[in-house]
Structures are given as structure tokens and as C-alpha cells.
């Protein structure tokens, strides 16, 4: 299996730069996510790796080999498209075997090629060689589709079609597996199931996998590391916990999870704490050391605590009014107006607990170590 290395990758379309100085070092056997909003360049980056787009400048290495000038079929990458790109007139077995048939066309003589073409048109006329049958059957068993081998893809559910597309890419034993928004066509419950399926297969095969997504939950739950992109540039690369706990910019803090982002001015630095004024009079302390005077205070919703008589020993406190209360099953999310700012607070819901009503007053606390200054 291969590592993937991008150095100073640049891509222009009609004089407009859509990728600017992309540097990535993706490890062998890693599952890596390109995360960002629509139009940020993540799919273009993947298409450059696959060879579907010609780079304007820069290098692309797979397994240490420079492939920037090679055609897509010479890069040994498997691709799972967002639309799956399955052949509706073929059954599951023939769809998965298709890439093996194409490979057979390249290495066989004219007589054998005729047999391959005939098999691709109608697999009932010409039997598959033993090695192809074994490969396809093995991969179908791996993705738990053996019993559906003779069904047309139109007869399958969305999750099953997704696994057919995955099997078709894996049967070629690629160095790198590329997936473009692999779960976007599935409903919420099925997405959770397929995340686990893809992660299981990736870990068992130890295949280097790169996937594109705009869904931060999908990236956080599946990837070993994530690159957050915006406007054709990579803003930060890190593990899910790194990006969530230590975002480098307010954009990352807002895009990766939910954050309260509050502008403020540093008024004091003492005893290892930085004091920031937000609004007219509200002060907040943070353990973040910064040389900037104008900062953004980042507070995750789960780090804010509703203060009552039992837990009133907080250095940082806020008083506000509840705007909305949203019941989410295991949690209740409150939108609260504090000093002209809208704060989001997540609290654990237990059966029988009272959900506070909109318009009621509330007091919040947060520890200094839970306040990040950027």
C-alpha cells in the first residue's frame, strides 16, 4: 500500500486559482479526510490525486513515486464516486468484475479480447476465468453482498449500492482508495452503519484511504487525521481531537463542531491567566497565553455549565436569558442571550428533568482552561 505526498500543488481553471500551495503527507495505511465547505477545493484535490485533473504545478507522489504526469489508470488508485457510477444493466457480480475485465483487455491477445468483450456484454455467454470469479466472490463476501451477486444494482438499497461501488474499487487491490462524499446519498441511520463498515474494511485491509466530505461529524468519526480546507488552501491538519480542542482559527472552531465565538479585548495578564473583556463590562479568564490584544474567545457548548446552588464555584460566570430550548434526546440545547451575544449551551437530559422555558433567566459558568483564545 502507498503513502500520498502533495508538494506545492496548484490548480488553475481559466486563470482562476482553485488550489494554492497544497502540502500534504498522508501516511501509508491511514484514513484521511479532506473537510471543508462547498467550493473549498477538496474534490479538486482528490481529482488531482486520481489523475482526473492535470495539475498546474507541484508534485504528487504515491508510494514515493511521482505520478503527476501519469494517466489515471497508471496510478493504481481505486475510486468510489459520489453517485456510485454503477451500471444499471449489469448485476452486482458483473459490476464488481468490470475493472478486472478492463484489465484483462490490456494484457490478452485479440482472440481472448473477443471473449472478454462478449462477457462484458452478456456474462451468460462467456464464463469468467477462475481467478476473476474467486477475486470477485471474495470481495463480495468481504462487503457482505454474496447473496446479492445476481441482482441488478437497481434492485438494491442505497447502502448496498454503496458497498458495490466500494467492492468494485477494492477488487483491483489499489495502493490508495479515494472516496468522494461516499455517504452523502444515504439517510442518517444508514450513514452511521456505513461509517462503521468502511472503517472496519479500511482497518482490516490497511489500505491508504482518502475521502472528501463537508460533514464534520463524518470526518471526525472516520478519519485518523483531517485537513480542513477553505478557499483552495489547507488551514489546519490534525487528528479529530486536535482540531476540536485546539483549532487555529475561528473558522475551524466554527466548522469543526459547534462553538461560541466571542470577540474581546485583553485587559490583563497575570498568574498564568489572561483576562478578556467581552461586551461592555463582562470579564472572562482563560489559561491561553497570547500576545494579541484583540482576540476571539472560543467556548464549546458542552463546556458551559448551568450554575445552581450545588455548583457555584466558577471563576467565569455569565447571566442571560434563554431564547430557545431544543430537546435532542440525550441533551438539551439552549440558545442564551448574554451581553448582546448568543451563546449555545448543551446540557445532559435525564428522564424527568425540567426543561427551562424560553424567556427565563439562567446563570452559566465555565472554567478558564475551557476558554480558548485565538
KAMO-V919400 format. One line per field, one symbol per residue. ss: DSSP state (2 for helix, 1 for strand, 0 for the rest). psi: psi as a letter, one per 20 degrees, with the letter a starting at -180 (. if undefined). A space follows every 50 residues. Layout:
ss: ???
psi: ???
This chain:
ss: 00011111111110011111111111000011111100000222222222 00000011111100110000022200111100000000001222222222 22222220022222222222200000000222222222222200022200 01222002222222222222000001111100000002222222222222 22222001111110022222220011111100111111022222200002 22222000111111111111001111110001111100000001111111 22201100000000011111111111100011111111001111111100 000000000011111102220110
psi: rqrpppplpppqolipoipolopqnpqpjqoppoprrpjijghhgghggh jippqgrrqppokipojhjqrgijilpppoqhjhlqohiqrgghghighh gghhhhirrgghhghggghhhoiihpqqqghggggghghhhhjljgijhj qqhijqrghghhhghghhhhhilqhppppolhjhjqrgghggghghgggg gghgilppppqpqjohhgghhhqgqpopqpljqphqprrghghghmqhqh gghhhnapqoooqrppiqoqkjqpppppbgipqqqqippqiqhorppppq hiippppahimkmphpqqpappgqpopkeirppppppokjqoppppqppq piqppqqpiqqqpqqpqhijopp.
